Amino acid sequence: MHDEIATELEARQQELNDRLKLLTSDNKSFQVTASYLLDLAQRSAQLFSESDEALQQKLLEYVLSNIELNDKKLSYILNEPFKTIFETKKKSLSAHNSNIWCKIVDAFQTSVLEAVNDQKLKNLVSLFNLSADLI
């Protein structure tokens, strides 16, 4: 049992070391993707209101899925990376956790790592002229 726990901890430590290396190195694609997501999040209301229906649809498809309107009640599922960030914030607030910002930043970093090669995000970047100058 001791060997199993030691192996699991070593694997987790290696994973964290790899992530630390990625986050602290000069990883341009990570920084650019983070900037795009921040720009999209900050300007989403403006981008949506100033766009035509086709662009509004693309923006909604990136952020939400399974959108339904039943009896004047809107239901939807948040897509990644927004789902991870929202759930982390919600859990942190409900637990009255003082480390809320650390957890939200960690969720954002995880989301950015997952979004680095996201073709839908790259498409939105070009459609909405998102900025990579925020970081």
C-alpha positions as CSV (number, residue, x, y, z in Angstrom):
1,M,0.0,0.0,0.0
2,H,2.9,2.3,0.8
3,D,4.4,1.8,-2.6
4,E,1.1,2.6,-4.3
5,I,0.7,5.8,-2.5
6,A,4.3,6.8,-3.1
7,T,3.9,6.0,-6.9
8,E,0.7,8.2,-7.0
9,L,2.4,11.0,-5.2
10,E,5.5,10.9,-7.5
11,A,3.2,10.9,-10.5
12,R,1.3,13.9,-9.1
13,Q,4.6,15.7,-8.3
14,Q,5.8,15.1,-11.8
15,E,2.6,16.5,-13.2
16,L,2.8,19.6,-11.1
17,N,6.5,20.1,-12.0
18,D,5.6,19.8,-15.7
19,R,2.8,22.3,-15.3
20,L,5.1,24.7,-13.3
21,K,7.7,24.5,-16.1
22,L,5.0,25.2,-18.7
23,L,3.6,28.2,-16.8
24,T,6.9,29.7,-15.8
25,S,8.8,29.2,-19.1
26,D,8.5,31.7,-22.0
27,N,5.5,29.9,-23.5
28,K,4.2,32.3,-26.1
29,S,1.2,30.2,-27.1
30,F,0.0,30.0,-23.5
31,Q,0.3,33.7,-23.0
32,V,-1.4,34.5,-26.3
33,T,-4.3,32.1,-25.6
34,A,-4.7,33.5,-22.1
35,S,-4.9,37.0,-23.6
36,Y,-7.5,36.0,-26.1
37,L,-9.6,34.4,-23.4
38,L,-9.3,37.4,-21.2
39,D,-10.2,39.7,-24.1
40,L,-13.2,37.6,-25.1
41,A,-14.4,37.5,-21.5
42,Q,-14.0,41.2,-20.9
43,R,-15.6,42.3,-24.2
44,S,-18.2,39.5,-24.7
45,A,-21.3,41.7,-24.1
46,Q,-19.9,44.4,-26.4
47,L,-18.9,41.9,-29.1
48,F,-22.3,40.2,-28.9
49,S,-24.3,43.5,-29.1
50,E,-22.2,44.9,-32.0
51,S,-22.3,41.7,-34.1
52,D,-24.6,40.4,-36.8
53,E,-26.7,37.3,-36.1
54,A,-24.1,34.9,-37.6
55,L,-21.3,36.2,-35.3
56,Q,-23.6,36.2,-32.3
57,Q,-24.4,32.6,-33.1
58,K,-20.7,31.7,-33.2
59,L,-20.0,33.4,-29.9
60,L,-22.9,31.7,-28.2
61,E,-21.8,28.3,-29.6
62,Y,-18.3,28.8,-28.2
63,V,-19.5,29.8,-24.7
64,L,-22.7,27.7,-24.4
65,S,-24.2,24.4,-25.6
66,N,-27.6,22.7,-25.4
67,I,-29.4,26.0,-25.2
68,E,-33.1,25.5,-24.7
69,L,-36.0,27.8,-23.9
70,N,-38.9,26.0,-22.0
71,D,-41.8,27.9,-20.5
72,K,-39.8,31.1,-20.6
73,K,-36.9,29.5,-18.8
74,L,-33.5,29.4,-20.5
75,S,-31.3,26.4,-19.9
76,Y,-27.8,25.9,-21.2
77,I,-24.5,24.2,-20.5
78,L,-21.3,26.3,-20.2
79,N,-18.5,25.1,-22.4
80,E,-14.8,24.9,-21.4
81,P,-13.0,26.9,-20.3
82,F,-15.8,29.0,-18.9
83,K,-17.4,26.0,-17.1
84,T,-14.2,25.3,-15.1
85,I,-13.8,28.9,-14.1
86,F,-17.4,29.3,-13.2
87,E,-17.6,26.0,-11.1
88,T,-14.4,26.9,-9.3
89,K,-15.7,30.3,-8.4
90,K,-19.0,28.9,-7.3
91,K,-17.4,26.2,-5.1
92,S,-15.0,28.8,-3.6
93,L,-17.8,31.2,-2.8
94,S,-20.1,28.6,-1.3
95,A,-17.3,27.3,1.0
96,H,-16.4,30.8,2.1
97,N,-12.8,30.0,1.1
98,S,-10.2,32.7,1.5
99,N,-8.2,31.2,-1.4
100,I,-10.8,32.0,-4.0
101,W,-8.5,33.9,-6.3
102,C,-5.8,31.3,-6.2
103,K,-8.4,28.7,-7.2
104,I,-9.9,30.9,-9.9
105,V,-6.4,31.6,-11.3
106,D,-5.6,27.9,-11.2
107,A,-8.8,27.1,-13.0
108,F,-8.0,29.8,-15.6
109,Q,-4.5,28.4,-16.1
110,T,-5.9,24.9,-16.6
111,S,-8.5,26.2,-19.0
112,V,-5.9,28.1,-21.0
113,L,-3.7,25.0,-21.2
114,E,-6.7,23.1,-22.7
115,A,-7.6,25.9,-25.1
116,V,-4.1,26.4,-26.6
117,N,-5.0,24.4,-29.7
118,D,-8.7,25.1,-29.8
119,Q,-9.7,25.8,-33.4
120,K,-13.0,27.4,-32.4
121,L,-11.2,30.0,-30.3
122,K,-8.7,30.6,-33.1
123,N,-11.7,31.3,-35.4
124,L,-13.3,33.7,-32.9
125,V,-9.9,35.5,-32.6
126,S,-9.9,36.3,-36.3
127,L,-13.6,37.1,-36.5
128,F,-13.7,39.5,-33.5
129,N,-10.1,40.7,-33.8
130,L,-9.3,39.7,-30.2
131,S,-6.2,41.1,-28.7
132,A,-3.1,39.3,-27.4
133,D,-1.8,42.3,-25.7
134,L,-3.6,41.9,-22.4
135,I,-0.8,39.9,-20.6
